[in-house]
Amino acid sequence: MSLLLRNATAILTGLQGPAARASGPDLRVRDGRIAAIGTLTPEPGERQIDATGCAIYPAWVNTHHHLFQSLLKGDPLGLNATLSPWLLATPMRLRPLMTEQDFRLAARIGLVELALSGCGTVADHNYHYYPDMPYDSSAILFEEAGKLGLRFVLCRGGGTLSRLPQTELAPAARPETLQGFMDDIARLARDFHDPAPDAMRRVVSAPTTPPHSMQPEELRACAEQARSLGLRLHSHLSETVHYQDIVQAKHRMRPVEFCESVGWVGPDVWYAHLVKLDPQEIALLGRTRTGIAHCPQSNCRLGSGIAPVRELEVAGAQISIGVDGAASNEAADMISETHAAWLMQRAKAGEAATAECRGGQGEAQAAAASTVEDVVRWGSAGGARLMGLDAVGTLAPGQAADIAVYGLDRHPRYFGLHDPAIGPVASGGNADLRWLFVGGKDIVSDGALPGLDLAELGHQAREAVQGLLQRA
């Protein structure tokens, strides 16, 4: 089956340099792959979509999420808290109260929100596991992503330690044993992991947070197991200064140095956040090609700061974008996240600028900060490469046809743009997504997910939230 997207106003490819923008207005898909980009002539019997007034992007690749948090948005007890008190107030309080039905509904809500923003690949850092759990949260996530047709990467979280005394823990909040964790990783790798460069399902070993979730020798064991199974590694790190304090107190070293000491750096490892880094840590991450899932909105919502993404990329680290959980990011979609990433990297550079009269470079430092093309690359190709999905994330012949088509001609947000190509990221807001394709298959058509009743989904969400609050 052949598909021709015709007359696009602009096509951004996710590539770097001059190749970041395609030279022609048309894109052909054949058998789930991009066949050609340029000025193309329709073929007999070919399906055609008129993309006049639209910008075409690679479908976004979200490298860090917590889908279960889609029912925990805007919790007043944690709304204005920083990370540690927020964890206690919201996810640690409410997650153990979630039923299997709550978990499935939350996953569905989060995946729908992402799809409607143009996201084709979702990496979910799921840490909803406990001993003798009566349902398989991993299988639920794969099922819900499969129903929508999205690529799904399960970052299997959890751990053997808790931040709270065992006597205070509900059964659903208790930690696992190392053997239980590793046995489940082996099961998931066997049942779900596909090493193909365009895989629809992947599994990653992802103890929730190195300083808090496992002992050093356990982290080493998990890294060794993952690499023996051909799996990658993921976790949280250095989200706040608390990480610096706790690792210094326990191990007398910096957080990234600690991770290096237990085998948790390298091109097969990426961390969410990495906000608070010393220059030595940036150099170490760059030298080892370790990656970051940059989560700007959650980092701002929790008062954590802005990650040094530009410095990390210059050092050699791999850059990607994640939305983090909706409980600390009430706009958990990739358009909101990339818009924030673009603004915040420029704001960070401007904040660091020094006047020329004081020996600085004036505004030149801010001018050299991230561009929209950089952010598109981080949020598509960057995430795909970081996770080993090398056939995904860019618009080029031979690549998987994961494509987002955004309308720019029906909303005043985009009217008057001198460069329409930047509109979806630079203008932010609720994007006018016309079509989303994953592997050439329609996921979103004419702005809607076929067969999905959004009003009913919203009704179910409200009922589930009321049930959670009653149990709390």
C-alpha angles and dihedrals in degrees: 000000000000126000127190121199104200138198099002115179090224141353121206111194105196089241126121131254122358090346090066088090124049116230097221136055099231135076127189125204122196126177093347095308134097106257102180145348124202137061101336136184117226116251124224111278093005118148109240131201120190107226095179109149092017137114117217119212135171109267108265122259111215109201101186132034142138103213095184088068092069088097093049101065120143097001104182092216091062104023098104098028130111121239105282098044090040091056090054095042100047124012097026091047099043107028094072089055095057118110125215088260091051091051094050092046092049091051091050093049093050094047092048091050090051095046092052089055092054100263116150101172125047127189108195120195096209116187096165096122133118138160116290091006108183096218138036108249091182093057091047091056093050090047095051094046090047092053089057094042096241126145108247132201114190111209097196106216133179131098150205098259135064130205088221129063112269091237090063096050126106113222091256091056098050120115125245131240119257090244091051091050094048094044090055092048088054091049093049092047089052097045104035116012118109115183094197116124090240097039119160090205131039135167126212129187105237120167101194101247125354098219094046111026106053143013116257094254090050092052089052090051092050092050092049092048094048094051092047088055094044093249129140128231130238138171146137120279142171095355091148139006087265088079090058092050097046097045092045090051095047104033108014094235143086119279095249090046089052091052090050089052091059097043096261103131131078142086090297093058131077133174133206118236109358089182100147109051133152118222089253090056093049089052092048093049090048095046092052094041090236113167139231132214098209110212105181101168096051091044090055095041090055093042092243099132137237122306117238092243097156092050090048093052093048089051091053104260120142114251128210138151130240131178097215120211122327091235088074096027115044090187097056098171132110098242092056090044097049091045089054092045091055094048097042097050089053091046091049091052091047092049089055094048118117127203117255090235087062095050098269136117097253114220095341091096093058092045089059093055125109124314128210088254089056091052093048089051093048092048096048120016093024094057094042094051092045090056095042095251092134095164091057135067104046135074105232135120111284095023124117111273098246099150137165119199115198124193117226100174105070105053127062088223087081100035114114097022111153089199108034092184091076095048102101093053103029097045094042120181125102104340121224095235108186100175139005121191126188114189087348093301122124111251098159119025124186089349097306139094104239113246095009119127103204093186091056091046089053091049091052090049093053092050092048092051091051090051092051092050092049091052091046 
